[in-house]
């Protein structure tokens, strides 16, 4: 593991003296091939420390998750926006530990070292630059404005935070857009499988990360281009796939579910980036997200987090549309689900993705120490990894970027129809196609009806046949953009609930709009329309309250 020296406790705690540091630096030049493996694995080990936190900070503070009475006081403080410097989820040092390791590697790796005609450190160099960029982005999203440095801190005298400029998320995004640009096409290193996980899933796709940075920086067309180029890269195209959960027949009595299976294993093609975790405590850092979202033996079956009332209302308000073959006429017919249908559970109303992911059952227990109400959240069945990026995340952000870049019809096609050739030609005006240019270039040979769908169809049936799911005839293009962005926001909720993205999505959309009350209203309404928290709304309407207190 790569260890780096450090100074003030704000960045990371350490015990070395200055003389120790000098010897350490002299003895740790990165100039052998083995250094690449140990250095990168050391950084991944540091990433494990913030894995669970990345999900919980993004989920518990949003509007889609409610805590149960069994939640820890630390989680409750996150949800209530009262977390202080002693809260274990509030520790900037862990992020700076990653940054320090990255800075040390980037400053000391012998980039000129070659072996058999290739540069030994080239692949890892690009990967580690991406780790640093992503980590700085997380810091800014959680703390607002943070000390920024790109050289390793080796001595106590250099570890005073006041010595460094404080960067906002926009400044960090702008810096790393330039920093990462040369590594767009650098191949990933491959170390085979680690704990049965393909090691190439440990890394951030640089084009996706560049898209995210541009999106946060308000550089929307650039963001859309990076996402598009990732999805359409020759030889590695990434259609949406057609996994979904749907009613099998027009009587709404039988459900077919290929949606939950997308979360059943790390080898799934939807998984782009994850943090590998240990499966035993004595080996290192384990993930405890399963114990937060599921009933397990370790928590006496008392789960701590579940779907919020606001999430319930959003999911059940969606119009489900079914296209089926009439058994008498043998012709296609369209039917809209109505409130007159008798469902086994309210979760079966509207969009079905929540029903696919969250399961609750009553199981009698012989001991009062164990809960009889048992929850399973199918997004947290993999204890040996924490997922950071899925393919559908990229499509949602691509739609967000397209819309903000002035292409609302194109963004809406991502949601309703799917981006294959016929749909692009049919549902996007000639003017918008012309202005979008190669942002809408999707190969007609690899993006097909058979492998591409609108994201809304993953849970709301045949969304392409829903006559109510259309952009209203606004006179103002700005109104169209805002309407589509509202639909994108809803789709983000329906598709990525419980994955730790929601709070940051709301933050980013609020920043797009220049309206902090957008985030405030969503979060204050997490307990449902009839239980709006006016005090929390007022508190979060001031952006300074969005962030954790930094030590």
C-alpha positions as CSV (number, residue, x, y, z in Angstrom):
1,X,0.0,0.0,0.0
2,X,1.3,3.4,-0.9
3,X,1.7,5.5,2.3
4,X,2.3,9.3,2.1
5,X,3.4,11.7,4.7
6,X,1.1,14.4,6.1
7,X,0.8,17.3,8.4
8,X,-2.2,18.9,10.1
9,X,-5.0,16.7,11.4
10,X,-7.4,18.6,9.0
11,X,-5.9,16.7,6.1
12,X,-5.1,13.4,7.8
13,X,-3.7,12.3,11.1
14,X,-0.1,11.1,11.3
15,X,2.8,10.7,13.7
16,X,5.9,11.0,11.6
17,X,8.5,13.7,12.5
18,X,10.2,15.8,9.8
19,X,13.3,13.7,9.8
20,X,11.2,10.5,9.3
21,X,9.5,12.2,6.4
22,X,12.8,12.9,4.6
23,X,13.9,9.3,4.9
24,X,10.5,8.1,3.8
25,X,10.5,10.2,0.6
26,X,14.0,9.1,-0.3
27,X,13.1,5.4,0.1
28,X,9.9,5.5,-1.8
29,X,10.6,6.5,-5.4
30,X,8.0,4.9,-7.7
31,X,10.3,3.4,-10.4
32,X,9.5,-0.4,-10.6
33,X,6.5,-2.1,-12.2
34,X,5.5,-3.5,-8.8
35,X,5.0,0.0,-7.6
36,X,2.1,0.5,-9.9
37,X,0.1,-2.4,-8.3
38,X,0.9,-1.5,-4.7
39,X,0.2,2.2,-5.2
40,X,-3.1,1.7,-6.9
41,X,-4.3,-1.0,-4.5
42,X,-3.3,1.4,-1.7
43,X,-5.5,4.1,-3.1
44,X,-8.4,1.7,-3.5
45,X,-7.9,0.7,0.1
46,X,-8.4,4.4,1.1
47,X,-11.5,4.5,-1.1
48,X,-13.1,1.8,1.0
49,X,-13.2,4.2,3.9
50,X,-15.6,6.5,2.1
51,X,-17.6,3.9,0.2
52,X,-20.6,3.5,2.6
53,X,-20.5,7.2,3.4
54,X,-20.7,8.1,-0.3
55,X,-24.1,6.4,-0.5
56,X,-25.5,7.5,2.8
57,X,-24.6,11.1,2.5
58,X,-26.3,11.2,-0.9
59,X,-29.3,9.2,0.1
60,X,-30.2,9.9,3.7
61,X,-30.3,13.7,3.1
62,X,-32.5,13.4,0.0
63,X,-36.3,12.9,-0.4
64,X,-36.6,9.3,-1.3
65,X,-35.5,7.6,1.9
66,X,-37.0,7.7,5.4
67,X,-35.3,6.4,8.5
68,X,-37.0,4.0,10.9
69,X,-37.0,4.3,14.6
70,X,-34.1,1.8,14.6
71,X,-31.7,4.1,12.7
72,X,-28.6,5.2,14.6
73,X,-28.4,8.7,16.0
74,X,-25.6,9.5,13.5
75,X,-27.9,8.6,10.6
76,X,-30.7,10.6,12.1
77,X,-28.4,13.6,12.4
78,X,-27.7,13.4,8.7
79,X,-31.3,13.2,7.8
80,X,-32.1,16.2,10.1
81,X,-29.1,18.2,8.9
82,X,-27.7,18.4,12.4
83,X,-24.6,16.4,11.9
84,X,-21.6,18.0,13.7
85,X,-17.9,17.5,13.4
86,X,-18.0,14.4,15.7
87,X,-20.4,12.6,13.4
88,X,-18.5,9.6,11.9
89,X,-20.0,10.3,8.4
90,X,-18.4,13.8,8.6
91,X,-14.6,13.3,8.2
92,X,-12.9,15.3,5.5
93,X,-9.5,13.6,6.4
94,X,-10.6,10.4,4.8
95,X,-11.0,12.2,1.4
96,X,-7.7,14.0,1.8
97,X,-6.0,10.7,2.6
98,X,-7.0,9.6,-0.9
99,X,-6.0,12.9,-2.4
100,X,-2.6,12.8,-0.6
101,X,-1.9,9.3,-2.0
102,X,-2.9,10.3,-5.5
103,X,-0.8,13.5,-5.3
104,X,2.2,11.5,-4.0
105,X,1.9,9.0,-6.8
106,X,1.5,11.6,-9.5
107,X,4.5,13.6,-8.2
108,X,6.8,10.6,-7.9
109,X,5.9,8.0,-10.6
110,X,8.6,7.7,-13.2
111,X,6.4,8.4,-16.2
112,X,9.4,7.9,-18.6
113,X,10.0,4.3,-17.4
114,X,9.4,1.9,-20.3
115,X,9.4,-1.9,-20.5
116,X,9.1,-3.8,-23.7
117,X,8.2,-0.7,-25.6
118,X,5.4,0.6,-23.3
119,X,5.3,3.1,-20.5
120,X,5.0,1.1,-17.3
121,X,3.0,3.8,-15.3
122,X,0.8,5.2,-18.1
123,X,-2.4,3.3,-17.4
124,X,-2.3,3.8,-13.7
125,X,-1.4,7.4,-14.0
126,X,-4.6,8.2,-15.8
127,X,-6.7,6.1,-13.4
128,X,-5.2,7.8,-10.4
129,X,-5.8,11.3,-11.9
130,X,-9.5,10.2,-12.2
131,X,-9.6,9.0,-8.6
132,X,-8.2,12.4,-7.5
133,X,-10.8,14.3,-9.6
134,X,-13.7,12.3,-8.3
135,X,-12.6,12.6,-4.7
136,X,-12.2,16.3,-4.9
137,X,-15.7,16.5,-6.4
138,X,-17.1,14.6,-3.5
139,X,-15.4,16.9,-1.1
140,X,-16.8,20.0,-2.7
141,X,-20.3,18.5,-2.9
142,X,-20.3,17.7,0.8
143,X,-18.4,20.7,2.2
144,X,-19.0,23.5,-0.3
145,X,-15.6,25.1,-0.5
146,X,-12.5,23.1,0.3
147,X,-8.7,23.6,0.5
148,X,-7.3,22.7,-2.9
149,X,-3.7,21.4,-3.5
150,X,-2.2,19.0,-6.1
151,X,1.3,18.5,-4.7
152,X,1.8,16.1,-1.9
153,X,2.1,17.6,1.6
154,X,5.2,16.2,3.2
155,X,5.9,18.4,6.1
156,X,4.0,19.8,9.1
157,X,4.7,23.4,8.1
158,X,2.9,22.9,4.7
159,X,-0.2,21.4,6.2
160,X,-2.0,24.6,7.3
161,X,-5.3,24.8,5.3
162,X,-5.0,28.6,5.2
163,X,-2.0,28.2,2.8
164,X,-4.2,26.9,0.0
165,X,-7.0,28.4,-2.0
166,X,-10.5,27.2,-1.3
167,X,-12.3,25.8,-4.4
168,X,-16.0,25.5,-5.0
169,X,-17.5,22.7,-7.0
170,X,-17.5,24.8,-10.2
171,X,-13.8,25.6,-9.7
172,X,-12.9,22.0,-9.0
173,X,-14.8,20.9,-12.1
174,X,-13.1,23.4,-14.3
175,X,-9.6,22.4,-13.0
176,X,-10.1,18.7,-13.6
177,X,-11.8,19.0,-16.9
178,X,-8.4,20.3,-18.2
179,X,-6.4,17.9,-16.0
180,X,-8.1,14.8,-17.3
181,X,-8.4,15.7,-20.9
182,X,-5.2,14.0,-22.1
183,X,-6.3,10.6,-20.5
184,X,-9.6,10.2,-22.4
185,X,-8.4,7.2,-24.4
186,X,-5.9,5.7,-21.9
187,X,-6.6,2.0,-21.4
188,X,-7.4,0.7,-18.0
189,X,-4.8,-1.5,-16.3
190,X,-6.0,-5.1,-15.7
191,X,-5.1,-7.2,-12.7
192,X,-7.6,-10.0,-13.4
193,X,-10.2,-10.7,-10.8
194,X,-10.1,-9.6,-7.2
195,X,-12.6,-11.3,-4.9
196,X,-14.3,-12.6,-8.0
197,X,-14.7,-9.0,-9.3
198,X,-13.3,-7.8,-12.6
199,X,-10.6,-5.3,-11.5
200,X,-11.4,-3.0,-14.4
201,X,-14.7,-2.1,-12.6
202,X,-12.5,-0.5,-9.9
203,X,-11.9,2.5,-12.2
204,X,-13.8,5.6,-13.3
205,X,-14.6,5.8,-17.1
206,X,-12.8,9.1,-17.8
207,X,-15.4,10.3,-20.4
208,X,-18.2,9.8,-17.8
209,X,-16.3,11.6,-15.2
210,X,-15.6,14.4,-17.6
211,X,-19.3,14.6,-18.4
212,X,-20.1,14.9,-14.7
213,X,-17.5,17.6,-14.2
214,X,-18.9,19.6,-17.2
215,X,-22.4,19.1,-15.9
216,X,-21.5,20.6,-12.5
217,X,-19.6,23.4,-14.3
218,X,-22.6,24.3,-16.4
219,X,-20.9,23.3,-19.6
220,X,-23.9,21.4,-20.9
221,X,-23.1,20.7,-24.5
222,X,-19.6,19.5,-23.6
223,X,-21.1,17.3,-20.9
224,X,-23.6,15.8,-23.4
225,X,-20.7,15.2,-25.9
226,X,-18.7,13.3,-23.3
227,X,-21.6,11.1,-22.3
228,X,-22.5,10.5,-25.9
229,X,-19.0,9.5,-26.9
230,X,-18.8,7.1,-24.0
231,X,-22.1,5.4,-24.9
232,X,-21.3,5.2,-28.6
233,X,-17.5,4.4,-28.5
234,X,-16.7,2.2,-31.5
235,X,-16.2,-1.4,-30.5
236,X,-17.8,-0.8,-27.1
237,X,-21.2,0.7,-27.6
238,X,-23.6,0.7,-24.7
239,X,-27.3,0.5,-25.5
240,X,-29.7,0.8,-22.6
241,X,-30.7,-2.9,-22.7
242,X,-34.4,-3.9,-22.2
243,X,-34.5,-5.0,-18.6
244,X,-37.7,-4.0,-16.9
245,X,-40.5,-4.9,-14.6
246,X,-43.9,-5.2,-16.3
247,X,-47.4,-6.6,-16.2
248,X,-47.6,-9.8,-18.3
249,X,-51.3,-9.4,-19.3
250,X,-54.1,-6.9,-19.6
251,X,-55.8,-8.3,-16.4
252,X,-52.9,-6.9,-14.3
253,X,-52.5,-10.1,-12.3
254,X,-49.1,-11.4,-13.2
255,X,-45.7,-9.5,-13.2
256,X,-42.6,-10.2,-15.1
257,X,-39.4,-8.9,-13.5
258,X,-36.0,-8.7,-15.1
259,X,-35.2,-5.4,-13.3
260,X,-34.1,-6.5,-9.9
261,X,-31.7,-9.0,-11.5
262,X,-29.6,-5.9,-12.6
263,X,-28.5,-5.6,-9.0
264,X,-27.7,-9.3,-8.3
265,X,-24.0,-9.3,-9.2
266,X,-20.9,-7.3,-9.8
267,X,-20.5,-8.8,-13.2
268,X,-23.6,-7.3,-14.5
269,X,-23.1,-5.2,-17.7
270,X,-24.9,-2.2,-16.1
271,X,-22.2,-1.9,-13.4
272,X,-19.5,0.6,-14.6
273,X,-17.6,1.5,-11.4
274,X,-17.6,0.0,-7.9
275,X,-15.4,0.1,-4.8
276,X,-14.5,-3.5,-3.8
277,X,-15.0,-4.2,-0.1
278,X,-13.7,-6.9,2.2
279,X,-15.9,-9.8,3.2
280,X,-14.3,-10.4,6.6
281,X,-13.4,-7.7,9.1
282,X,-9.9,-9.0,9.8
283,X,-9.1,-8.4,6.1
284,X,-10.0,-4.7,6.1
285,X,-13.0,-2.5,5.5
286,X,-16.4,-4.1,5.0
287,X,-19.6,-2.4,3.8
288,X,-22.5,-2.2,6.2
289,X,-25.1,-0.8,3.7
290,X,-26.9,-4.2,3.7
291,X,-27.5,-3.8,7.4
292,X,-28.9,-0.3,6.8
293,X,-31.4,-1.1,4.1
294,X,-32.1,-4.8,4.9
295,X,-33.2,-7.0,7.7
296,X,-30.2,-9.1,8.6
297,X,-29.2,-11.4,11.4
298,X,-26.5,-8.8,12.4
299,X,-29.2,-6.1,13.0
300,X,-31.7,-8.5,14.5
301,X,-33.8,-7.9,11.4
302,X,-34.4,-4.2,12.3
303,X,-33.7,-2.3,9.1
304,X,-32.8,1.4,9.4
305,X,-33.8,2.9,6.1
306,X,-36.8,2.5,3.8
307,X,-38.6,4.2,1.0
308,X,-40.1,7.5,1.9
309,X,-43.7,8.6,1.5
310,X,-42.7,11.1,-1.2
311,X,-41.1,8.3,-3.1
312,X,-44.3,6.2,-2.7
313,X,-46.4,9.1,-4.0
314,X,-44.2,9.7,-7.0
315,X,-44.0,6.1,-7.9
316,X,-47.8,5.5,-7.6
317,X,-48.6,8.7,-9.6
318,X,-47.0,7.4,-12.7
319,X,-49.3,6.2,-15.6
320,X,-48.7,2.6,-16.4
321,X,-49.5,1.7,-20.1
322,X,-49.7,-1.8,-21.5
323,X,-49.6,-2.7,-25.2
324,X,-50.8,-6.2,-25.7
325,X,-52.3,-8.5,-28.4
326,X,-56.0,-8.8,-28.1
327,X,-56.8,-12.5,-27.7
328,X,-59.9,-12.2,-29.9
329,X,-58.9,-9.9,-32.7
330,X,-55.2,-10.7,-32.5
331,X,-54.5,-7.0,-33.0
332,X,-52.3,-4.8,-30.8
333,X,-54.2,-2.8,-28.2
334,X,-53.3,-0.3,-25.6
335,X,-54.7,-0.1,-22.1
336,X,-53.9,2.3,-19.3
337,X,-53.9,1.1,-15.7
338,X,-56.6,2.8,-13.6
339,X,-57.4,3.1,-9.9
340,X,-60.2,0.7,-10.4
341,X,-57.7,-2.2,-10.6
342,X,-57.4,-4.3,-7.5
343,X,-53.7,-4.6,-6.6
344,X,-52.1,-6.9,-3.9
345,X,-50.0,-3.9,-2.8
346,X,-50.1,-0.1,-3.4
347,X,-46.5,-0.6,-4.6
348,X,-48.0,-2.1,-7.7
349,X,-49.7,1.1,-8.7
350,X,-48.0,3.2,-11.3
351,X,-44.3,2.6,-11.8
352,X,-43.2,-0.9,-10.7
353,X,-39.5,-0.3,-10.0
354,X,-40.1,0.3,-6.3
355,X,-42.1,-2.9,-6.0
356,X,-39.2,-4.7,-7.7
357,X,-36.5,-3.3,-5.3
358,X,-38.2,-3.1,-1.9
359,X,-39.9,-6.2,-0.4
360,X,-41.5,-6.3,3.0
361,X,-42.7,-9.4,4.7
362,X,-44.1,-10.4,8.1
363,X,-42.2,-13.3,9.7
364,X,-43.1,-14.5,13.1
365,X,-40.2,-14.6,15.5
366,X,-39.8,-16.7,18.6
367,X,-37.9,-13.9,20.3
368,X,-38.9,-10.4,21.0
369,X,-35.3,-9.4,20.3
370,X,-35.9,-9.9,16.6
371,X,-38.1,-7.9,14.4
372,X,-41.0,-9.7,12.7
373,X,-41.2,-7.1,9.9
374,X,-38.5,-8.0,7.5
375,X,-37.3,-5.7,4.6
376,X,-35.2,-6.6,1.6
377,X,-33.7,-3.9,-0.6
378,X,-32.5,-5.7,-3.7
379,X,-30.0,-2.9,-4.5
380,X,-28.0,-4.0,-1.5
381,X,-27.4,-7.7,-1.8
382,X,-23.7,-7.4,-2.7
383,X,-21.7,-7.0,0.5
384,X,-18.4,-7.2,-1.2
385,X,-18.8,-4.0,-3.3
386,X,-20.4,-0.5,-3.3
387,X,-21.5,0.6,-6.7
388,X,-20.8,4.2,-7.9
389,X,-21.8,4.2,-11.5
390,X,-24.3,2.2,-13.5
391,X,-25.1,2.5,-17.2
392,X,-28.5,4.1,-16.6
393,X,-26.9,6.8,-14.5
394,X,-25.0,7.9,-17.6
395,X,-28.2,7.9,-19.8
396,X,-30.0,10.1,-17.2
397,X,-27.2,12.6,-17.0
398,X,-26.9,12.6,-20.8
399,X,-30.6,13.5,-21.0
400,X,-30.0,16.2,-18.3
401,X,-27.1,17.7,-20.3
402,X,-28.9,17.5,-23.6
403,X,-31.9,19.3,-22.2
404,X,-29.9,22.1,-20.6
405,X,-27.9,22.4,-23.8
406,X,-31.2,23.4,-25.5
407,X,-32.4,20.0,-26.9
408,X,-35.5,19.1,-24.8
409,X,-37.0,16.8,-27.5
410,X,-33.8,14.8,-27.7
411,X,-33.6,14.5,-23.9
412,X,-37.2,13.4,-23.8
413,X,-36.6,10.7,-26.4
414,X,-34.1,9.2,-23.9
415,X,-36.9,8.9,-21.4
416,X,-39.8,7.9,-23.6
417,X,-38.7,6.1,-26.7
418,X,-35.0,5.2,-26.7
419,X,-32.3,6.5,-28.9
420,X,-32.3,4.3,-32.0
421,X,-32.4,5.6,-35.5
422,X,-36.1,5.5,-36.3
423,X,-37.0,7.3,-33.0
424,X,-34.5,10.0,-33.5
425,X,-35.8,10.7,-37.0
426,X,-39.5,10.5,-35.9
427,X,-39.6,12.3,-32.6
428,X,-36.9,15.0,-32.8
429,X,-37.5,17.9,-35.1
430,X,-35.2,18.5,-38.1
431,X,-34.2,21.8,-36.6
432,X,-33.2,20.3,-33.3
433,X,-31.4,17.4,-35.0
434,X,-29.4,19.9,-37.1
435,X,-28.4,21.9,-34.0
436,X,-27.5,18.9,-32.0
437,X,-25.3,17.5,-34.7
438,X,-23.3,14.4,-33.7
439,X,-24.7,14.5,-30.2
440,X,-27.5,12.4,-31.7
441,X,-25.2,10.1,-33.7
442,X,-26.2,6.5,-32.7
443,X,-25.2,3.7,-35.0
444,X,-28.3,2.1,-36.7
445,X,-26.4,-1.2,-36.6
446,X,-25.8,-1.3,-32.8
447,X,-28.6,0.7,-31.3
448,X,-31.7,-1.3,-32.2
449,X,-35.3,-1.7,-31.2
450,X,-34.2,-5.1,-29.7
451,X,-31.6,-3.6,-27.3
452,X,-32.8,0.0,-26.7
453,X,-35.7,1.4,-24.7
454,X,-36.9,4.6,-23.1
455,X,-35.8,4.6,-19.5
456,X,-39.4,5.2,-18.3
457,X,-40.3,1.8,-19.8
458,X,-38.1,0.1,-17.2
459,X,-41.0,0.5,-14.8
460,X,-44.0,2.2,-16.4
461,X,-44.9,-0.2,-19.2
462,X,-44.9,0.9,-22.8
463,X,-44.0,4.5,-22.2
464,X,-43.8,5.1,-25.9
465,X,-47.5,4.5,-26.1
466,X,-48.5,6.8,-23.3
467,X,-50.5,9.6,-24.8
468,X,-50.3,11.6,-21.5
469,X,-46.5,11.5,-21.4
470,X,-45.7,14.2,-23.8
471,X,-44.1,17.7,-23.8
472,X,-46.8,20.3,-23.6
473,X,-47.1,22.8,-26.4
474,X,-45.3,25.6,-24.7
475,X,-44.7,28.9,-26.5
476,X,-41.4,29.3,-24.6
477,X,-38.5,26.9,-25.2
478,X,-37.4,27.7,-21.6
479,X,-40.7,26.3,-20.3
480,X,-40.2,23.1,-22.4
481,X,-36.7,22.7,-20.9
482,X,-38.0,23.1,-17.4
483,X,-40.9,20.6,-18.0
484,X,-38.5,18.0,-19.4
485,X,-36.0,18.6,-16.5
486,X,-38.9,17.9,-14.0
487,X,-39.5,14.6,-15.8
488,X,-35.8,13.8,-15.7
489,X,-35.7,14.6,-12.0
490,X,-38.6,12.2,-11.5
491,X,-36.9,9.5,-13.6
492,X,-33.8,9.9,-11.6
493,X,-35.9,9.1,-8.5
494,X,-37.6,6.1,-10.0
495,X,-34.5,4.6,-11.4
496,X,-31.8,5.4,-8.8
497,X,-33.6,5.5,-5.5
498,X,-31.4,4.2,-2.6
499,X,-28.2,4.5,-4.6
500,X,-26.8,7.6,-3.0
501,X,-27.3,10.0,-5.9
502,X,-30.5,11.8,-5.0
503,X,-29.3,14.7,-2.8
504,X,-26.6,15.6,-5.3
505,X,-29.0,15.4,-8.2
506,X,-31.3,17.8,-6.4
507,X,-28.3,20.1,-5.6
508,X,-27.2,20.2,-9.2
509,X,-30.7,20.8,-10.6
510,X,-31.1,23.6,-8.0
511,X,-27.8,25.1,-9.2
512,X,-28.9,24.9,-12.8
513,X,-32.0,26.8,-12.0
514,X,-30.4,29.3,-9.6
515,X,-33.2,28.3,-7.2
516,X,-32.2,26.7,-3.8
517,X,-35.8,26.3,-2.9
518,X,-36.0,23.5,-5.5
519,X,-33.9,21.2,-3.3
520,X,-35.4,22.6,-0.1
521,X,-39.0,21.8,-1.3
522,X,-38.1,18.3,-2.3
523,X,-36.3,17.4,0.9
524,X,-38.9,19.1,3.1
525,X,-41.6,17.0,1.4
526,X,-40.0,13.6,1.9
527,X,-42.8,12.6,4.4
528,X,-45.5,13.2,1.8
529,X,-47.7,16.0,0.6
530,X,-49.7,16.2,3.8
531,X,-46.6,16.4,6.0
532,X,-44.5,19.1,4.5
533,X,-41.7,20.3,6.9
534,X,-41.8,24.1,6.7
535,X,-38.9,24.5,9.1
536,X,-36.7,22.3,7.1
537,X,-37.7,24.1,3.9
538,X,-36.8,27.4,5.4
539,X,-33.4,26.0,6.6
540,X,-32.4,24.5,3.3
541,X,-33.5,27.5,1.3
542,X,-30.2,28.9,2.4
543,X,-27.4,27.1,0.5
544,X,-24.9,27.4,3.4
545,X,-27.0,24.7,5.2
546,X,-26.6,22.2,2.4
547,X,-23.1,21.3,3.5
548,X,-21.5,19.4,6.4
549,X,-19.4,21.5,8.9
550,X,-15.8,21.0,8.1
551,X,-13.2,20.6,10.9
